[in-house]
Amino acid sequence: MPQPDIRIDEASDRLRVRAGERELLDYVFHPGDPVLESPRPYLSPIRTLGGEVVSLYRPHDHVWHKGIAWSLPVVGDENFWGGPTFVRGEGYVQLPNNGAQRHRGFAEVRSGETGRVVEELDWITEAGATWFDERRELSVQVVDETTWVLGFATRMRNVSSAPIPIGSPTTRGRDNAGYGGLFWRGPRSFTGGTILAPGRSGGDELRGERAPWFGFTGRHDGTGAHSTIVMVDHPANVAHPPQWFARSDDFACLCPAPFFSEEHVVPAGGDLVERVAVVVADGDADPARAAELAEHGRAVFTAGPAVASASEADASAHRAPDADAAAARTSGS
């Protein structure tokens, strides 16, 4: 059976992505969040093809968690995650270091069998210094009547004059708290759900393990239906197969964490390239089904170029930004 085309509609602050008439996600590129939350683009709400919401926005326990977002808590001494920073010997401390990812413009927004978005962003510290120029690509494609896949790719170029180490609270001294990367926060009703990994399933005891993919299956309030998320790490990513920051007991989350236990230094003028696929499916899953879903994620990696070549990226850096992005850079929020 032919699958519906992806339609992407642009508003002043977000892209709305549909499969036919079914809403799949919003990509909010002008979030308008307070500085403390490290403003950055995010995907929320995120829905299955059956209409179940599989994301959580701004939960009271961690207001900087927003659906799915590319979030890094330790970038040098800056925080592009939100909230307080873990300081060795002191614990979490709120510091004046909450940076922002500022949308500069879209190089491409394309509907069709595969929806595609190419975005350009600046990473700006709370003090106002630009540290990274980012080119980000998103793709969305329906696989079958129960499954669709989000592709995420980023090329972050260090435009500062110094090397920038990227780490996690664990690299700063907190045990088994290596979060940072493409982070998914699941709905409240998924608390206590099942974390899935190759050949096994469980709960918080799986946090920190290495694997090419991890998944999560949970149940929804209201309908009682199950949904499943599987995140797949690209073989060329830093520290592949990554350690995973995964939780179930207190709340549902998944994050392939390339900087979990070891810092990665991006030299001045150098690039960090990362790719992740996110498979969103209706229904329950065990490790066997999750492995099948992971194969759909891997297919995204062979579908075409993930991030722009250096020459394309350099050319795009000289494009005039859109009016909204220019206003955002001058307003400081």
LINSUL-V241353 format. One record per residue. N is the residue number from 1. RES is the residue in one letter. D_CENTER is the distance of its C-alpha to the mean C-alpha in whole Angstrom. Layout:
<<N RES D_CENTER> <N RES D_CENTER>>
This chain:
<<1 M 31> <2 P 29> <3 Q 25> <4 P 25> <5 D 23> <6 I 20> <7 R 21> <8 I 19> <9 D 21> <10 E 20> <11 A 21> <12 S 21> <13 D 18> <14 R 16> <15 L 16> <16 R 17> <17 V 16> <18 R 19> <19 A 21> <20 G 24> <21 E 25> <22 R 22> <23 E 19> <24 L 16> <25 L 13> <26 D 13> <27 Y 11> <28 V 12> <29 F 13> <30 H 16> <31 P 15> <32 G 18> <33 D 17> <34 P 19> <35 V 19> <36 L 19> <37 E 15> <38 S 14> <39 P 14> <40 R 10> <41 P 9> <42 Y 7> <43 L 8> <44 S 11> <45 P 13> <46 I 12> <47 R 16> <48 T 17> <49 L 20> <50 G 22> <51 G 21> <52 E 20> <53 V 17> <54 V 14> <55 S 12> <56 L 13> <57 Y 13> <58 R 15> <59 P 17> <60 H 20> <61 D 19> <62 H 16> <63 V 16> <64 W 13> <65 H 11> <66 K 10> <67 G 8> <68 I 5> <69 A 4> <70 W 4> <71 S 7> <72 L 10> <73 P 13> <74 V 16> <75 V 16> <76 G 20> <77 D 21> <78 E 18> <79 N 16> <80 F 12> <81 W 11> <82 G 14> <83 G 17> <84 P 20> <85 T 19> <86 F 21> <87 V 24> <88 R 26> <89 G 29> <90 E 28> <91 G 25> <92 Y 23> <93 V 24> <94 Q 23> <95 L 24> <96 P 24> <97 N 21> <98 N 18> <99 G 16> <100 A 15> <101 Q 13> <102 R 15> <103 H 15> <104 R 18> <105 G 19> <106 F 18> <107 A 19> <108 E 19> <109 V 19> <110 R 20> <111 S 21> <112 G 23> <113 E 22> <114 T 19> <115 G 17> <116 R 16> <117 V 14> <118 V 15> <119 E 14> <120 E 15> <121 L 14> <122 D 16> <123 W 15> <124 I 18> <125 T 19> <126 E 21> <127 A 24> <128 G 24> <129 A 23> <130 T 21> <131 W 19> <132 F 17> <133 D 17> <134 E 14> <135 R 14> <136 R 11> <137 E 11> <138 L 10> <139 S 13> <140 V 14> <141 Q 17> <142 V 19> <143 V 21> <144 D 23> <145 E 24> <146 T 22> <147 T 19> <148 W 16> <149 V 13> <150 L 10> <151 G 10> <152 F 7> <153 A 9> <154 T 10> <155 R 13> <156 M 14> <157 R 18> <158 N 19> <159 V 22> <160 S 23> <161 S 27> <162 A 26> <163 P 23> <164 I 20> <165 P 19> <166 I 16> <167 G 16> <168 S 16> <169 P 18> <170 T 20> <171 T 20> <172 R 22> <173 G 24> <174 R 22> <175 D 23> <176 N 20> <177 A 17> <178 G 15> <179 Y 12> <180 G 9> <181 G 6> <182 L 3> <183 F 5> <184 W 7> <185 R 10> <186 G 13> <187 P 16> <188 R 19> <189 S 21> <190 F 19> <191 T 20> <192 G 22> <193 G 21> <194 T 21> <195 I 18> <196 L 19> <197 A 19> <198 P 21> <199 G 25> <200 R 24> <201 S 23> <202 G 23> <203 G 21> <204 D 21> <205 E 23> <206 L 20> <207 R 18> <208 G 18> <209 E 19> <210 R 18> <211 A 18> <212 P 16> <213 W 15> <214 F 14> <215 G 15> <216 F 16> <217 T 18> <218 G 20> <219 R 22> <220 H 22> <221 D 25> <222 G 27> <223 T 27> <224 G 27> <225 A 25> <226 H 22> <227 S 19> <228 T 17> <229 I 13> <230 V 13> <231 M 10> <232 V 12> <233 D 12> <234 H 14> <235 P 17> <236 A 17> <237 N 14> <238 V 15> <239 A 17> <240 H 17> <241 P 17> <242 P 15> <243 Q 16> <244 W 14> <245 F 13> <246 A 14> <247 R 16> <248 S 18> <249 D 22> <250 D 20> <251 F 17> <252 A 15> <253 C 12> <254 L 10> <255 C 8> <256 P 9> <257 A 11> <258 P 13> <259 F 14> <260 F 15> <261 S 19> <262 E 20> <263 E 19> <264 H 18> <265 V 20> <266 V 19> <267 P 23> <268 A 24> <269 G 24> <270 G 21> <271 D 18> <272 L 15> <273 V 13> <274 E 11> <275 R 10> <276 V 8> <277 A 10> <278 V 9> <279 V 13> <280 V 14> <281 A 18> <282 D 20> <283 G 23> <284 D 23> <285 A 22> <286 D 24> <287 P 23> <288 A 25> <289 R 23> <290 A 19> <291 A 21> <292 E 22> <293 L 18> <294 A 17> <295 E 19> <296 H 18> <297 G 15> <298 R 17> <299 A 18> <300 V 16> <301 F 16> <302 T 20> <303 A 19> <304 G 20> <305 P 19> <306 A 15> <307 V 15> <308 A 18> <309 S 21> <310 A 22> <311 S 25> <312 E 23> <313 A 21> <314 D 24> <315 A 25> <316 S 23> <317 A 23> <318 H 26> <319 R 25> <320 A 26> <321 P 23> <322 D 24> <323 A 26> <324 D 23> <325 A 21> <326 A 24> <327 A 25> <328 A 22> <329 R 23> <330 T 26> <331 S 26> <332 G 23> <333 S 21>>
